[in-house]
Amino acid sequence: MIYKVSKRSQSNQVIRVAYLPSSKSISNRALIINALAGSNNVPENLSCCDDTDVTVAALRDMPY
C-alpha cells in the first residue's frame, strides 16, 4: 500500500511508504501522520498491541 501525505496548502510535499512493517512505533506514527493529514483512510497492517489500540481510540474520539 502507498500512503500519500501532503500539506493542505499549495505545497507538493509527499511521503510515500510502500509497506509498513507491523511495528508498534511505526503503527503509531503512521496513525498520527494520517490524522494530521486529514485522511479518512486507516493505515493497514497496524501492530496488534495496547499502545496502538489506545492511539486509535484517542484519534477516533478526538474533538475536531
C-alpha positions as CSV (number, residue, x, y, z in Angstrom):
1,M,0.0,0.0,0.0
2,I,1.2,3.5,-0.7
3,Y,0.3,6.4,1.6
4,K,0.3,9.9,0.3
5,V,0.5,12.7,2.9
6,S,0.6,16.3,1.8
7,K,0.0,19.7,3.4
8,R,-3.3,21.5,3.0
9,S,-1.5,24.3,1.2
10,Q,0.0,24.6,-2.3
11,S,3.0,22.6,-1.2
12,N,3.5,19.4,-3.2
13,Q,5.5,17.5,-0.5
14,V,4.5,13.9,-0.4
15,I,5.6,11.0,1.8
16,R,5.3,7.5,0.2
17,V,5.6,4.3,2.2
18,A,5.3,1.1,0.2
19,Y,4.8,-1.4,3.1
20,L,4.6,-0.8,6.8
21,P,6.0,-3.5,9.0
22,S,3.8,-4.4,11.9
23,S,5.7,-2.4,14.5
24,K,4.2,-0.6,17.4
25,S,6.2,2.6,16.9
26,I,5.7,2.7,13.1
27,S,2.0,2.0,13.5
28,N,1.5,4.9,16.0
29,R,3.5,7.3,13.8
30,A,1.5,6.3,10.7
31,L,-1.8,6.8,12.6
32,I,-0.7,10.3,13.8
33,I,0.6,11.4,10.4
34,N,-2.6,10.1,8.8
35,A,-4.7,12.1,11.3
36,L,-2.6,15.3,10.8
37,A,-3.0,15.0,7.0
38,G,-6.8,14.8,7.5
39,S,-7.1,11.5,5.8
40,N,-10.1,9.2,6.2
41,N,-8.1,6.1,5.2
42,V,-6.9,3.9,8.0
43,P,-3.4,2.5,7.6
44,E,-3.2,-1.2,7.1
45,N,-1.0,-3.8,8.9
46,L,-1.1,-2.0,12.2
47,S,0.6,-3.6,15.2
48,C,-1.8,-5.5,17.4
49,C,-1.0,-4.1,20.8
50,D,-2.5,-2.0,23.6
51,D,-0.5,1.1,22.6
52,T,-1.8,1.1,19.1
53,D,-5.4,0.5,20.3
54,V,-5.1,3.5,22.6
55,T,-3.8,5.7,19.8
56,V,-6.6,4.6,17.5
57,A,-9.2,5.3,20.2
58,A,-7.6,8.7,21.1
59,L,-7.6,9.8,17.4
60,R,-11.2,8.5,16.9
61,D,-12.6,10.3,19.9
62,M,-10.7,13.5,19.4
63,P,-12.9,16.6,19.1
64,Y,-12.5,18.3,15.7
